[in-house]
Amino acid sequence: MMAVELAHHRPQWKTHVGFLLAAIGSAIGLGNIWRFPYLCYKNGGGAFLIPYFIALVVVGIPLMILEIGLGHKMRGSAPACYATVHRRWEWVGWWQLLFVMFGIMLYYSVIISWCLNFFFFSFNLSWGEDTDAFFFSEFLMKSASPFQIGDIRTPILFGLAVVWFLSWFIVFLGVQKGLERANKFFMPLLFILVGILVFWSVRLEGAREGLVVYLRPDFNRLKDVGVWIDAFSQIFFTLSLAFGIMIAYASYLPRKSEIVRDSVAISLINCIFSVFVGFGVFAVLGYMANKTSQPVDQVVTKGIGLAFVAFPKAISLLPSFARIFGMLFFASLVVAGLSSGISIIEAFTSGIADKFHYSRGTIVSMLCIMGFVGSIIFTSQGGLYWVDIVDHFVNHYGLVLAGLLECIIIGWVYKTKKLRDHIDHASTTKISARWDYAIKVFIPIVLVLLLVNSVIEEFSTPYEGYPVLSLVLLGRDWLLICLFVAVLISMRSWKITPEDPL
């Protein structure tokens, strides 16, 4: 009876399309636009797509099925689902939500603020000719080390306030009026913006050279274990796995749902989008190389440098409509960032609501106020260092460990067959018993290898040459503090105890 009451009060998606767009919006983020194209270029071009899509099939889709199936069966957030398996595992769900909300979302909102600022800079191409100096010295006013925090950068702070307000407003309105409506607007807009950018870019002079560099297959690279590690890592991170998001989103689905089909669709659309946007990115870099008489290899840069240094430089070189192109590019980054950000807030909101039954308005308002205040440190002159270190540790250790624990809990404690039976009952598309093997054995092995590889690299050379103390305080201890708080929350009593709905 208690489990029925808990499920009864859960909101539901108004339409199936609304759920799909929200889930795709969570998966598609800033990394699809600036991380995947560089990884593809670095790891053998077109040849990289082989391990990338193998990773999608053997790790990405099975884990997506697990998370959507788990949320759908238990009708609850990540902590509620793990508590249903056994109360001793509840902390895993809270740890996921805490380091994602108070780790990833804190710095992610600041990066969206950078994108918002650059959207307005596009009006007058305010970054000038030396985009490197503009971004690092004028805009960020980057300090000399992580411990030199310096002043708060006012333009970034204002942008941050806008990002948190928009996030608060959307999540405050609820599942149907907020998340569903927002993603029905955001995702078509994002696809239109990116479509315009890609088809515009591939017609630029020199674009072909950039595309050749992007997709030129070097099959010899497939012998490199590092290429396969990059492929599996990217699949794991790009699909928002182990964030607790897909579990929460699936808990709002109706009883009869196409869990398997939806999992495949969300995963495929996300990965195809990454490949597609890469055409636009490298077409622009090819144009830039052509105009500056440099090889494409010399204008390619990874991550933040690609979005805020290389791309503004390329935009300034466009023969016409440079301002419009810049506005389109940075608008697409803002939309991609917001659609992912609101999903993080919703996942945490769902967890608190399940356990304590506070009102949505109270939870979202307090959460966004705390999030905004916590994000301010990343707007300082030393903020870029903090972004880089926290991002590295949360992604390479927090998410991988959380994913590993997820597989152990569902595969060996709860038993995958019970979840598979539910998925088969709820969906018209059935899954093979090989899925059990993937969750119980293969995916844990892959995640352990990713973890071991990260630890070996960490001990061989400190990440990016940062002081070891900064890596310990901002990276390791950030995760440990979240773990401590997760255990404390899990020790509190449930207002309505979650039980496995039979």
C-alpha positions as CSV (number, residue, x, y, z in Angstrom):
1,M,0.0,0.0,0.0
2,M,2.8,2.4,0.9
3,A,4.5,1.8,-2.5
4,V,1.3,2.4,-4.3
5,E,0.8,5.7,-2.5
6,L,4.4,6.8,-3.4
7,A,3.8,6.0,-7.1
8,H,0.4,7.6,-7.1
9,H,1.7,11.0,-6.4
10,R,4.3,11.0,-9.1
11,P,3.8,13.3,-12.0
12,Q,3.8,11.9,-15.6
13,W,4.9,13.0,-19.0
14,K,2.0,14.4,-20.9
15,T,3.3,12.9,-24.2
16,H,5.8,10.2,-25.1
17,V,7.6,12.7,-27.4
18,G,8.0,15.0,-24.4
19,F,9.9,12.2,-22.5
20,L,12.1,11.4,-25.5
21,L,13.0,15.1,-26.1
22,A,13.8,15.6,-22.4
23,A,16.0,12.5,-22.3
24,I,17.7,13.4,-25.5
25,G,18.1,17.0,-24.2
26,S,19.8,15.6,-21.0
27,A,22.2,13.5,-23.1
28,I,23.1,16.1,-25.7
29,G,25.2,18.7,-24.0
30,L,28.3,20.9,-24.5
31,G,30.6,17.9,-24.8
32,N,28.8,16.7,-28.0
33,I,29.8,19.9,-29.7
34,W,33.4,20.5,-28.5
35,R,34.6,17.2,-27.1
36,F,33.6,14.5,-29.5
37,P,34.9,16.1,-32.8
38,Y,38.3,16.5,-31.2
39,L,38.3,12.9,-29.9
40,C,37.4,11.6,-33.3
41,Y,40.2,13.7,-34.9
42,K,42.8,12.6,-32.3
43,N,41.9,8.9,-32.4
44,G,42.0,7.9,-36.1
45,G,39.2,10.0,-37.7
46,G,36.7,7.8,-39.3
47,A,38.3,4.7,-37.8
48,F,37.4,6.0,-34.4
49,L,33.7,5.5,-35.2
50,I,34.3,1.7,-35.1
51,P,35.2,1.5,-31.4
52,Y,32.8,4.4,-30.7
53,F,29.7,2.6,-32.0
54,I,30.9,-0.8,-30.6
55,A,31.0,0.9,-27.2
56,L,27.5,2.3,-27.8
57,V,26.1,-1.2,-28.5
58,V,27.9,-3.1,-25.7
59,V,27.9,-0.5,-22.9
60,G,25.8,2.6,-23.7
61,I,22.5,1.0,-24.8
62,P,22.6,-1.8,-22.1
63,L,23.2,0.8,-19.3
64,M,20.5,3.1,-20.8
65,I,18.0,0.1,-20.7
66,L,19.0,-0.6,-17.1
67,E,18.5,3.0,-15.9
68,I,15.2,3.6,-17.8
69,G,13.9,0.1,-16.8
70,L,14.9,0.6,-13.1
71,G,13.2,4.0,-12.9
72,H,10.1,2.8,-14.6
73,K,9.8,-0.3,-12.4
74,M,10.5,1.3,-9.0
75,R,8.6,4.6,-9.9
76,G,11.2,6.6,-8.0
77,S,14.4,8.6,-8.1
78,A,17.9,6.9,-7.9
79,P,18.0,6.9,-4.0
80,A,14.4,5.5,-3.8
81,C,15.3,2.8,-6.3
82,Y,18.5,1.7,-4.5
83,A,16.7,1.9,-1.1
84,T,14.0,-0.4,-2.6
85,V,16.7,-3.0,-3.3
86,H,18.0,-2.6,0.2
87,R,18.3,0.4,2.6
88,R,22.1,-0.2,2.8
89,W,22.5,0.8,-0.8
90,E,20.5,4.1,-0.6
91,W,23.7,6.1,-0.2
92,V,24.8,5.3,-3.7
93,G,21.8,7.1,-5.2
94,W,22.4,10.2,-3.0
95,W,26.1,10.2,-3.8
96,Q,25.3,10.2,-7.5
97,L,22.9,13.1,-7.1
98,L,25.1,15.1,-4.8
99,F,28.3,15.1,-6.9
100,V,26.4,15.7,-10.1
101,M,24.3,18.5,-8.6
102,F,27.0,20.1,-6.4
103,G,29.9,19.2,-8.7
104,I,29.0,19.1,-12.3
105,M,26.0,21.5,-12.2
106,L,28.0,24.1,-10.3
107,Y,30.7,24.5,-12.9
108,Y,28.5,23.6,-15.9
109,S,26.2,26.5,-15.1
110,V,29.3,28.8,-15.3
111,I,30.3,27.4,-18.7
112,I,26.8,28.1,-19.9
113,S,27.3,31.7,-18.6
114,W,30.5,31.9,-20.7
115,C,28.5,30.8,-23.7
116,L,25.8,33.4,-23.0
117,N,28.4,36.2,-22.7
118,F,29.9,35.1,-26.0
119,F,26.5,35.1,-27.6
120,F,26.3,38.9,-26.9
121,F,30.0,39.4,-27.8
122,S,29.0,38.0,-31.3
123,F,26.9,41.1,-31.9
124,N,30.1,43.2,-32.4
125,L,32.7,40.4,-32.6
126,S,34.1,41.9,-29.4
127,W,36.8,39.3,-29.0
128,G,39.0,41.1,-31.6
129,E,41.8,39.4,-33.4
130,D,43.7,37.8,-30.5
131,T,40.9,35.5,-29.2
132,D,43.3,33.6,-26.9
133,A,44.3,36.8,-25.0
134,F,40.7,38.0,-25.0
135,F,39.3,34.8,-23.5
136,F,42.0,34.0,-20.9
137,S,43.3,37.5,-20.1
138,E,40.4,39.9,-20.6
139,F,37.3,37.8,-20.1
140,L,38.4,35.3,-17.5
141,M,41.3,37.3,-16.2
142,K,42.9,34.0,-15.4
143,S,45.1,33.9,-12.3
144,A,48.4,32.1,-12.0
145,S,47.2,29.1,-9.9
146,P,44.1,27.4,-8.4
147,F,44.9,28.9,-5.0
148,Q,45.0,32.4,-6.4
149,I,41.2,32.8,-6.5
150,G,41.3,36.6,-7.2
151,D,38.2,38.7,-7.9
152,I,34.7,37.6,-9.1
153,R,34.2,38.3,-12.8
154,T,31.1,40.5,-12.9
155,P,30.0,39.6,-16.5
156,I,30.2,35.9,-15.7
157,L,28.3,36.4,-12.4
158,F,25.5,38.2,-14.2
159,G,25.3,35.4,-16.9
160,L,25.3,32.8,-14.1
161,A,22.3,34.5,-12.4
162,V,20.4,34.3,-15.7
163,V,21.3,30.6,-16.1
164,W,20.1,29.7,-12.6
165,F,17.0,31.8,-12.9
166,L,16.0,30.1,-16.2
167,S,16.8,26.7,-14.7
168,W,14.7,27.5,-11.6
169,F,11.8,28.7,-13.6
170,I,11.6,25.7,-15.9
171,V,12.0,23.0,-13.1
172,F,9.7,24.9,-10.8
173,L,6.8,24.6,-13.3
174,G,7.0,20.8,-13.0
175,V,7.3,17.9,-15.4
176,Q,4.6,18.7,-17.9
177,K,4.5,22.5,-17.8
178,G,8.2,23.0,-17.2
179,L,10.6,20.2,-18.4
180,E,8.3,18.9,-21.2
181,R,7.4,22.3,-22.7
182,A,11.0,23.5,-22.4
183,N,12.5,20.5,-24.2
184,K,9.8,20.6,-26.9
185,F,11.1,24.1,-27.6
186,F,14.8,23.6,-26.8
187,M,15.5,20.4,-28.8
188,P,13.9,21.4,-32.1
189,L,15.6,24.8,-31.8
190,L,19.0,23.1,-31.1
191,F,18.6,20.8,-34.1
192,I,17.6,23.7,-36.4
193,L,20.5,25.9,-35.1
194,V,23.1,23.1,-35.5
195,G,21.6,22.1,-38.9
196,I,22.0,25.7,-40.2
197,L,25.6,25.9,-38.9
198,V,26.7,22.6,-40.4
199,F,25.2,23.2,-43.9
200,W,26.5,26.8,-43.8
201,S,30.0,25.5,-42.7
202,V,30.5,22.8,-45.3
203,R,30.1,25.3,-48.1
204,L,33.0,27.5,-46.9
205,E,36.2,27.7,-48.7
206,G,38.7,25.1,-47.3
207,A,35.9,23.2,-45.6
208,R,36.8,20.0,-47.5
209,E,40.3,20.0,-46.0
210,G,38.9,20.2,-42.5
211,L,36.5,17.4,-43.2
212,V,39.3,15.2,-44.5
213,V,41.2,15.7,-41.3
214,Y,38.1,15.0,-39.2
215,L,37.2,11.7,-40.8
216,R,40.4,10.5,-42.6
217,P,40.5,6.8,-41.3
218,D,43.7,5.7,-39.7
219,F,42.9,2.0,-39.0
220,N,46.4,1.5,-37.5
221,R,45.2,3.6,-34.5
222,L,42.7,0.8,-33.6
223,K,45.7,-1.2,-32.3
224,D,46.1,1.5,-29.6
225,V,44.3,0.6,-26.4
226,G,44.0,4.3,-25.6
227,V,41.7,4.8,-28.5
228,W,39.3,2.1,-27.2
229,I,39.5,3.6,-23.7
230,D,38.6,7.1,-25.2
231,A,35.7,5.5,-27.1
232,F,34.2,3.7,-24.1
233,S,34.7,6.8,-21.9
234,Q,33.0,9.1,-24.3
235,I,30.0,6.8,-24.6
236,F,29.6,6.5,-20.9
237,F,29.8,10.3,-20.3
238,T,27.9,11.5,-23.3
239,L,24.7,9.5,-22.5
240,S,24.4,11.0,-18.9
241,L,24.8,7.5,-17.5
242,A,25.1,7.2,-13.7
243,F,23.8,10.8,-13.2
244,G,20.5,9.6,-11.8
245,I,18.7,11.6,-14.5
246,M,17.4,8.8,-16.7
247,I,16.1,6.9,-13.6
248,A,14.1,10.0,-12.5
249,Y,12.8,10.7,-16.0
250,A,11.7,7.1,-16.5
251,S,9.8,7.1,-13.2
252,Y,7.4,9.6,-14.8
253,L,6.5,7.2,-17.7
254,P,3.2,5.4,-17.9
255,R,3.0,1.7,-17.0
256,K,3.1,0.5,-20.6
257,S,6.2,2.1,-22.1
258,E,8.7,1.1,-24.9
259,I,11.7,1.0,-22.6
260,V,14.0,-0.8,-25.1
261,R,13.1,1.2,-28.1
262,D,13.3,4.5,-26.2
263,S,16.8,3.5,-24.8
264,V,18.1,2.7,-28.3
265,A,16.5,5.9,-29.8
266,I,18.0,8.2,-27.1
267,S,21.4,6.6,-27.4
268,L,21.5,6.6,-31.2
269,I,20.2,10.2,-31.7
270,N,22.8,11.5,-29.2
271,C,25.7,9.8,-31.0
272,I,24.6,10.6,-34.5
273,F,24.2,14.3,-33.4
274,S,27.8,14.2,-32.2
275,V,29.1,12.9,-35.5
276,F,26.9,15.4,-37.4
277,V,28.0,18.5,-35.4
278,G,31.6,17.4,-36.0
279,F,31.2,18.1,-39.7
280,G,30.3,21.7,-38.9
281,V,33.2,22.1,-36.4
282,F,35.9,20.8,-38.7
283,A,34.5,22.6,-41.8
284,V,34.9,25.9,-40.0
285,L,38.4,24.9,-38.8
286,G,39.3,24.0,-42.4
287,Y,38.1,27.4,-43.5
288,M,40.2,29.0,-40.8
289,A,43.3,27.0,-41.8
290,N,42.7,28.1,-45.4
291,K,42.5,31.8,-44.6
292,T,45.5,31.8,-42.3
293,S,47.6,29.5,-44.6
294,Q,48.2,27.0,-41.8
295,P,47.7,23.2,-41.8
296,V,44.4,22.2,-40.2
297,D,46.4,20.3,-37.5
298,Q,47.7,23.6,-36.2
299,V,44.3,25.2,-35.7
300,V,42.6,22.2,-34.0
301,T,42.4,22.5,-30.3
302,K,40.4,20.6,-27.7
303,G,37.6,21.4,-25.2
304,I,37.2,25.0,-24.0
305,G,39.9,26.3,-26.4
306,L,37.9,25.0,-29.4
307,A,34.7,26.8,-28.3
308,F,36.1,30.1,-27.0
309,V,39.4,30.6,-28.8
310,A,39.5,28.8,-32.1
311,F,35.8,29.2,-33.1
312,P,35.7,33.0,-32.4
313,K,38.8,33.4,-34.4
314,A,37.3,31.5,-37.3
315,I,34.0,33.4,-37.0
316,S,35.9,36.7,-37.4
317,L,37.5,35.5,-40.6
318,L,34.1,34.7,-42.3
319,P,33.6,36.8,-45.4
320,S,30.0,37.8,-44.5
321,F,27.4,37.4,-41.8
322,A,30.1,36.6,-39.2
323,R,28.0,38.1,-36.4
324,I,24.9,36.0,-37.3
325,F,27.1,32.8,-37.5
326,G,28.6,33.6,-34.1
327,M,25.1,34.2,-32.6
328,L,23.9,30.9,-34.0
329,F,26.9,29.0,-32.7
330,F,26.8,30.3,-29.1
331,A,23.0,30.2,-29.0
332,S,23.3,26.5,-29.8
333,L,25.8,26.0,-26.9
334,V,23.5,27.9,-24.5
335,V,20.5,25.7,-25.5
336,A,22.5,22.5,-25.3
337,G,23.8,23.5,-21.9
338,L,20.4,24.5,-20.4
339,S,18.6,21.3,-21.6
340,S,21.3,19.2,-19.7
341,G,21.4,21.5,-16.7
342,I,17.6,21.4,-15.9
343,S,17.8,17.6,-16.0
344,I,20.4,17.6,-13.3
345,I,18.2,19.8,-11.1
346,E,15.1,17.7,-11.8
347,A,17.0,14.5,-10.8
348,F,17.9,15.9,-7.4
349,T,14.5,17.5,-6.9
350,S,12.9,14.0,-7.5
351,G,15.2,12.4,-4.9
352,I,14.3,15.0,-2.2
353,A,10.6,14.9,-3.0
354,D,10.6,11.1,-2.8
355,K,12.2,10.9,0.6
356,F,11.0,14.0,2.5
357,H,7.8,14.9,0.5
358,Y,8.6,18.6,0.5
359,S,6.8,20.7,-2.1
360,R,8.4,21.0,-5.5
361,G,8.5,24.8,-5.2
362,T,10.4,24.7,-1.9
363,I,12.9,22.1,-3.1
364,V,13.6,23.8,-6.5
365,S,13.9,27.3,-5.0
366,M,16.3,26.2,-2.2
367,L,18.3,24.0,-4.5
368,C,18.8,26.8,-7.1
369,I,19.7,29.4,-4.5
370,M,22.3,27.0,-3.0
371,G,23.5,26.1,-6.6
372,F,23.9,29.8,-7.5
373,V,25.9,30.6,-4.4
374,G,28.0,27.5,-4.8
375,S,28.8,28.3,-8.4
376,I,30.2,31.8,-7.6
377,I,33.6,30.4,-6.8
378,F,33.9,29.2,-10.4
379,T,33.3,32.8,-11.7
380,S,36.5,34.0,-10.0
381,Q,39.8,34.6,-11.7
382,G,41.0,31.2,-10.5
383,G,37.7,29.6,-11.6
384,L,39.0,27.9,-14.8
385,Y,41.4,25.8,-12.7
386,W,38.5,24.8,-10.4
387,V,36.3,23.9,-13.4
388,D,39.0,21.8,-14.9
389,I,40.0,19.9,-11.7
390,V,36.4,19.2,-10.4
391,D,35.3,18.2,-13.9
392,H,38.2,15.7,-14.2
393,F,37.7,14.0,-10.9
394,V,33.9,13.9,-11.0
395,N,33.9,12.4,-14.5
396,H,36.8,10.0,-14.3
397,Y,36.2,8.7,-10.8
398,G,32.8,9.7,-9.5
399,L,30.7,8.7,-12.5
400,V,32.7,5.6,-13.2
401,L,32.5,4.4,-9.6
402,A,28.8,5.2,-9.5
403,G,28.2,3.2,-12.7
404,L,30.2,0.3,-11.4
405,L,28.1,0.2,-8.2
406,E,25.0,0.5,-10.2
407,C,25.9,-2.7,-12.1
408,I,26.8,-4.5,-9.0
409,I,23.6,-3.6,-7.1
410,I,21.2,-4.4,-10.0
411,G,23.3,-7.3,-11.5
412,W,24.3,-9.2,-8.3
413,V,22.1,-8.0,-5.5
414,Y,18.7,-7.2,-7.0
415,K,19.3,-9.7,-10.0
416,T,19.0,-8.5,-13.6
417,K,16.4,-11.2,-14.5
418,K,13.8,-9.5,-12.2
419,L,14.4,-6.2,-14.0
420,R,14.5,-7.9,-17.4
421,D,11.1,-9.6,-16.7
422,H,9.6,-6.2,-15.9
423,I,11.0,-4.6,-19.1
424,D,9.7,-7.4,-21.2
425,H,6.3,-7.1,-19.6
426,A,6.1,-3.3,-20.1
427,S,7.5,-3.2,-23.7
428,T,6.6,-4.9,-26.9
429,T,10.4,-5.2,-27.7
430,K,12.0,-7.9,-25.6
431,I,15.7,-8.1,-24.5
432,S,18.0,-11.1,-24.6
433,A,19.4,-12.8,-21.6
434,R,22.8,-11.6,-22.9
435,W,21.8,-8.3,-21.5
436,D,22.2,-9.8,-18.0
437,Y,25.8,-10.9,-18.8
438,A,26.6,-7.3,-20.0
439,I,25.3,-5.7,-16.8
440,K,26.8,-8.3,-14.4
441,V,30.2,-9.0,-16.1
442,F,31.2,-7.1,-19.2
443,I,30.3,-3.5,-18.3
444,P,31.8,-3.8,-14.8
445,I,35.1,-5.0,-16.4
446,V,35.1,-2.1,-18.8
447,L,34.4,0.4,-16.0
448,V,37.2,-1.1,-13.8
449,L,39.6,-0.8,-16.7
450,L,38.6,2.9,-17.2
451,L,39.1,3.4,-13.5
452,V,42.5,1.7,-13.4
453,N,43.7,3.6,-16.4
454,S,42.7,6.9,-14.8
455,V,44.5,6.0,-11.6
456,I,47.7,4.9,-13.4
457,E,47.7,8.2,-15.4
458,E,47.1,10.2,-12.2
459,F,50.1,8.6,-10.4
460,S,52.4,8.8,-13.4
461,T,51.8,12.5,-14.0
462,P,49.6,14.9,-11.9
463,Y,46.6,16.0,-14.0
464,E,47.6,18.9,-16.3
465,G,50.6,19.5,-14.1
466,Y,48.5,21.1,-11.3
467,P,49.9,21.1,-7.7
468,V,49.1,17.8,-6.0
469,L,47.4,19.6,-3.1
470,S,44.9,21.3,-5.4
471,L,44.0,18.0,-7.0
472,V,43.5,16.5,-3.5
473,L,41.4,19.4,-2.1
474,L,39.4,20.2,-5.2
475,G,39.1,16.8,-6.8
476,R,39.3,13.9,-4.4
477,D,38.0,15.7,-1.3
478,W,35.0,17.1,-3.3
479,L,33.9,13.5,-4.0
480,L,34.5,12.4,-0.4
481,I,32.5,15.3,1.1
482,C,29.6,14.4,-1.2
483,L,30.0,10.8,-0.1
484,F,29.8,11.8,3.6
485,V,26.7,13.9,3.1
486,A,25.1,11.1,1.0
487,V,25.6,8.7,4.0
488,L,24.1,11.2,6.4
489,I,21.0,11.7,4.2
490,S,20.5,8.0,3.7
491,M,20.4,7.6,7.5
492,R,17.3,9.8,7.7
493,S,13.9,8.1,7.8
494,W,11.6,8.0,4.8
495,K,8.2,9.6,5.1
496,I,6.9,6.8,3.0
497,T,9.1,3.8,2.8
498,P,9.8,2.8,-0.8
499,E,9.0,-0.9,-1.6
500,D,9.4,-2.9,-4.8
501,P,6.1,-2.6,-6.7
502,L,5.1,-6.1,-7.7
